[in-house]
Each structure stands twice: as C-alpha cells, then as structure tokens.
C-alpha cells in the first residue's frame, strides 16, 4: 500500500505541475483501475453514457468472455471523475469515449501511450521490478485491488469465503475458481492472511495451492 501511495502522490504532483488532458486522463484512469479493479481494456473503452454519476454505477459492456456487468464506484472516485468530465467533457455527446485520444476524440486513449506512462510512473515512484523477471502490466493493478480487499476483510474479521461469489461477479469472472486463486495470491503477499484462509477454508485452501497460474482465468490475463 505504501507503493500505491507513492504512485498516486506522484500522479497528483504531475497534474499539479503540468495540468493537461493527457496527465489528468492518466490520473483518472489509474484511479479507476485501482479503486474498481477494471481490466485495462474496460477503462479504455468506457463511454460517457456508461457512467451514471447519480447512482455511481459504471456499466461494462461485453467485457472479457462477452460478460457485461455493473461496477459501483465510490463517492470519492465519482467526485474525481465528475471534475474530470466537467473540465474535458462539458460539450461532449454521451457516446464519446470517457478517455479519448489526445488528438482524435472519436478514438479511445492510445494503449501504447497508456503503457508508456504506466511504466514511467512505476520507475519514478521507485517501484522495483517483478521478482519473476516479467514486465509490469496494468493488469497487476487489478490484482492489487483484489488482494487489498481480501486483506481488509480478513483483518476485519469478515468471513472471506462469503464474499467470494459477490467479488467474482464484480470482477466479471466466469468461474469462482478464478476468484479463489486470489486467496492464494493474497496469502503469498501477506503471510498472516494464510492463517485466516486455512482456518476458514480448511482442506479447500490446500487445494487452491495446487492451482497453476496458467490454469486460472485472471492469473496471467493476456487479453486485459
């Protein structure tokens, strides 16, 4: 969480020193990735009409595996998005991309530029390379969102298994096994969570340890 704080502090600094559409759009997108656990393409393809600022509902149409779903955004995120839209979308039509290209408003934000900005952010925030030698992906932010939620539930005494079906629907998973894999990922990142998972799941948790990453839908998502 300290690394996440450094990242967003740097994003705020960039927007303060160089307020422009590209910097502020990137700041808003990173907020959506971390606060809602979206896949990369889901945020890039959002249109203004997909966000209901009255109810806080964000509609994802035809996500991965053609699964559509509704995601609830927090009041803080809605406020930030509202400010962003007031500044850059005051005269935009409802079908305009929420994060359109810097040169062409009829096209979504360039994914190559998004990744370039993301990797630059990680470097400037002092985020170390992945231990497995792979390149950091935006999809890792989705993993972080889920792990931090599971960590919060476990440390608050909330039975984690009871939350998994809802979390699965929230993430747009087609199988609960993809969501259960996050229990293993969270326990690896936070060893004290493992004791909670073992106590609540018993033998089921031991079975989760047998999952290979490539067997799980969200473990190494190449279509995010």
C-alpha positions as CSV (number, residue, x, y, z in Angstrom):
1,X,0.0,0.0,0.0
2,X,3.0,2.3,0.5
3,X,3.9,1.8,-3.1
4,X,0.4,2.7,-4.2
5,X,0.5,5.8,-2.1
6,X,3.8,6.9,-3.8
7,X,2.3,6.3,-7.2
8,X,-0.8,8.4,-6.6
9,X,1.2,11.1,-4.9
10,X,3.4,11.3,-8.0
11,X,0.3,11.4,-10.2
12,X,-1.1,14.3,-8.2
13,X,2.2,16.1,-8.5
14,X,2.3,15.6,-12.2
15,X,-1.2,17.0,-12.6
16,X,-0.3,20.0,-10.4
17,X,2.9,20.8,-12.2
18,X,1.7,20.1,-15.7
19,X,-2.1,20.2,-15.8
20,X,-3.1,18.9,-19.2
21,X,-5.6,16.4,-20.7
22,X,-3.1,13.5,-21.0
23,X,-1.8,13.8,-17.4
24,X,-5.3,14.2,-15.9
25,X,-6.8,11.4,-18.0
26,X,-4.0,9.1,-16.9
27,X,-4.6,10.1,-13.2
28,X,-8.3,9.4,-13.6
29,X,-7.7,6.0,-15.4
30,X,-5.3,4.9,-12.7
31,X,-7.9,5.7,-10.1
32,X,-10.4,3.6,-11.9
33,X,-8.0,0.7,-12.2
34,X,-7.1,0.7,-8.5
35,X,-10.4,1.6,-7.0
36,X,-12.6,-0.7,-9.1
37,X,-10.3,-3.4,-10.3
38,X,-11.1,-3.0,-14.0
39,X,-9.2,-4.7,-16.8
40,X,-7.1,-2.4,-19.0
41,X,-9.5,-2.5,-22.0
42,X,-12.6,-2.0,-19.9
43,X,-11.5,1.5,-18.8
44,X,-10.1,2.4,-22.2
45,X,-13.4,1.5,-23.9
46,X,-15.7,3.3,-21.5
47,X,-18.0,6.0,-22.9
48,X,-19.6,8.8,-21.1
49,X,-23.0,7.1,-21.2
50,X,-21.6,4.1,-19.3
51,X,-21.1,6.2,-16.1
52,X,-24.1,7.1,-14.0
53,X,-23.0,9.9,-11.7
54,X,-26.3,9.8,-9.8
55,X,-26.1,6.2,-8.8
56,X,-22.4,5.6,-9.0
57,X,-22.9,2.7,-11.5
58,X,-20.3,2.1,-14.2
59,X,-21.6,-0.3,-16.9
60,X,-19.1,-2.6,-18.6
61,X,-20.5,-3.8,-21.9
62,X,-19.1,-7.0,-23.5
63,X,-16.1,-7.4,-21.2
64,X,-13.8,-10.4,-21.4
65,X,-15.7,-13.6,-22.5
66,X,-18.5,-11.2,-23.5
67,X,-19.5,-10.7,-19.9
68,X,-21.3,-7.4,-19.1
69,X,-21.6,-6.2,-15.6
70,X,-22.2,-3.2,-13.4
71,X,-19.5,-1.9,-11.1
72,X,-20.2,0.5,-8.2
73,X,-17.8,3.4,-7.9
74,X,-17.0,5.1,-4.5
75,X,-18.2,8.7,-3.8
76,X,-14.5,9.8,-3.9
77,X,-13.9,8.3,-7.3
78,X,-17.2,9.7,-8.6
79,X,-16.2,13.2,-7.4
80,X,-12.8,13.0,-9.2
81,X,-14.4,11.7,-12.4
82,X,-17.1,14.4,-12.2
83,X,-14.4,17.1,-12.0
84,X,-12.5,15.5,-14.9
85,X,-15.7,15.4,-17.1
86,X,-16.7,18.9,-16.2
87,X,-13.3,20.1,-17.4
88,X,-12.9,18.0,-20.5
89,X,-16.4,16.8,-21.5
90,X,-18.7,19.8,-20.9
91,X,-19.8,19.7,-24.5
92,X,-19.2,16.0,-25.4
93,X,-22.0,13.7,-26.6
94,X,-23.0,10.7,-24.4
95,X,-21.3,8.2,-26.8
96,X,-17.9,10.0,-26.6
97,X,-15.1,7.9,-25.1
98,X,-14.6,8.8,-21.5
99,X,-10.9,8.7,-22.1
100,X,-10.5,9.6,-25.8
101,X,-7.3,10.0,-27.7
102,X,-5.2,13.1,-27.3
103,X,-5.5,14.0,-31.0
104,X,-8.7,12.2,-32.0
105,X,-11.8,12.4,-29.8
106,X,-13.5,9.7,-31.8
107,X,-10.9,7.2,-30.8
108,X,-10.0,5.7,-27.3
109,X,-6.9,6.7,-25.4
110,X,-3.8,5.1,-27.1
111,X,-3.0,1.9,-25.3
112,X,0.7,2.2,-26.2
113,X,0.8,5.7,-24.6
114,X,-1.0,4.3,-21.6
115,X,1.6,1.6,-21.0
116,X,4.4,4.1,-21.6
117,X,3.0,6.4,-19.0
118,X,2.4,3.5,-16.6
119,X,6.0,2.2,-16.8
120,X,7.3,5.7,-16.4
121,X,5.2,6.1,-13.3
122,X,6.5,2.9,-11.8
123,X,10.1,3.9,-12.4
124,X,9.7,7.4,-11.0
125,X,7.8,6.1,-8.0
126,X,10.7,3.7,-7.2
127,X,8.6,0.5,-7.8
128,X,11.0,-2.5,-8.1
129,X,10.9,-4.9,-11.0
130,X,8.8,-8.0,-10.7
131,X,10.5,-10.9,-8.9
132,X,9.6,-13.3,-11.7
133,X,11.5,-11.1,-14.3
134,X,8.4,-10.3,-16.2
135,X,7.4,-6.8,-17.3
136,X,4.9,-4.9,-15.0
137,X,1.4,-4.9,-16.5
138,X,-1.6,-2.7,-15.8
139,X,-3.4,-5.9,-15.0
140,X,-1.2,-6.1,-11.9
141,X,-3.2,-3.2,-10.5
142,X,-6.3,-5.3,-10.8
143,X,-4.6,-8.0,-8.8
144,X,-3.6,-5.4,-6.2
145,X,-7.2,-4.2,-5.9
146,X,-8.5,-7.7,-5.2
147,X,-5.7,-8.6,-2.7
148,X,-6.1,-5.4,-0.8
149,X,-9.9,-6.1,-0.5
150,X,-9.3,-9.7,0.7
151,X,-6.7,-8.4,3.2
152,X,-9.1,-5.9,4.5
153,X,-11.9,-8.4,5.0
154,X,-9.6,-10.9,6.7
155,X,-8.1,-8.4,9.1
156,X,-11.6,-7.0,9.9
157,X,-12.9,-10.5,10.8
158,X,-15.2,-10.7,7.9
159,X,-15.6,-14.3,6.6
160,X,-13.7,-14.1,3.3
161,X,-15.4,-17.2,1.6
162,X,-18.8,-15.5,2.0
163,X,-17.6,-12.5,-0.1
164,X,-16.1,-14.5,-2.9
165,X,-19.3,-15.1,-5.0
166,X,-20.0,-11.3,-5.0
167,X,-16.4,-10.5,-5.7
168,X,-16.5,-12.9,-8.6
169,X,-19.4,-11.2,-10.2
170,X,-17.9,-7.8,-9.5
171,X,-14.7,-8.8,-11.4
172,X,-16.6,-10.3,-14.3
173,X,-15.2,-13.8,-13.7
174,X,-17.0,-16.7,-15.4
175,X,-15.8,-19.2,-12.8
176,X,-15.5,-18.9,-9.0
177,X,-12.1,-20.7,-9.3
178,X,-10.6,-17.6,-10.9
179,X,-11.6,-15.6,-7.8
180,X,-10.5,-18.3,-5.4
181,X,-7.0,-18.1,-6.9
182,X,-6.7,-14.6,-5.3
183,X,-6.8,-16.2,-1.8
184,X,-3.6,-17.9,-2.7
185,X,-2.1,-14.7,-4.2
186,X,-3.1,-12.6,-1.1
187,X,-1.7,-15.2,1.3
188,X,1.6,-15.2,-0.5
189,X,1.8,-11.4,-0.3
190,X,0.5,-11.2,3.3
191,X,1.6,-14.4,5.2
192,X,-0.6,-13.6,8.2
193,X,-3.7,-13.9,5.9
194,X,-2.8,-17.5,5.2
195,X,-3.7,-18.5,8.7
196,X,-7.2,-16.9,8.3
197,X,-7.7,-18.7,5.0
198,X,-6.7,-22.0,6.4
199,X,-9.0,-21.6,9.3
200,X,-12.0,-20.6,7.2
201,X,-11.5,-23.0,4.3
202,X,-9.7,-25.9,5.8
203,X,-8.8,-28.5,3.1
204,X,-10.2,-26.3,0.4
205,X,-7.4,-23.9,0.9
206,X,-4.8,-26.7,0.4
207,X,-6.5,-27.5,-2.9
208,X,-6.0,-23.8,-4.0
209,X,-2.3,-24.2,-3.6
210,X,-2.3,-26.8,-6.3
211,X,-3.6,-24.3,-8.9
212,X,-1.1,-23.5,-11.6
213,X,-1.2,-19.8,-12.6
214,X,-1.9,-20.6,-16.3
215,X,-4.9,-22.7,-15.2
216,X,-6.7,-19.7,-13.8
217,X,-8.5,-17.1,-15.9
218,X,-7.2,-14.0,-14.2
219,X,-3.7,-15.2,-13.2
220,X,-1.9,-14.1,-16.3
221,X,-4.5,-12.3,-18.4
222,X,-3.2,-11.6,-21.8
223,X,-6.4,-10.1,-23.1
224,X,-6.9,-7.4,-20.4
